[in-house]
Structure formats: C-alpha cells, structure tokens
Amino acid sequence: MDFSKKLSSLKQSHLYRSRKISENTQNTQLIINGQSLINFCSNDYLSLAKHPKIKQGVDKHASLIFADNLNSNKVLFTK
C-alpha cells in the first residue's frame, strides 16, 4: 500500500485529521487559529472549579476526606 497516495486521498476527501493546537492554556474557552471555541473536552467546561463557593467547599471538606482516608489506611495496615 502506498501511504502517500492514501494520505493524499484522505486530504482530498476532507477526511484527513490533524491535531489542533490551542493558543492558550486549558480553560473553558480555547483559542485555535485565532477563533474562540468552548472547551467541551475539559472536566471544567462549566467553569465551576473557579467558582468561589465551590472552592470554599473543597477547601473546607478536602482535609476531612484526606484525614478519613488516612484513618482507613491505618486500620487496613494494622490488621
């Protein structure tokens, strides 16, 4: 099989895929080729991770969850 012919065929048929390069860091919007696009492939496409109340809740409860995991592990390792 001649790969250069296959690639040419894909490009002519508009089926050739290429990686898009984002011009900014991961965010709710990406800039690709100067165009602003909504980033649906992010886990934070709704921008909730930056919401002050959610950050406050994470800060408040993350230490409790971490401490609980440490206690659970201690029980597992002492048996």
Summary of the structure (lengths in Angstrom):
residues: 79
radius of gyration: 23.1
end to end distance: 61.3
largest distance: 65.5
contacts: 137
relative contact order: 0.07
helix: 47%
strand: 10%
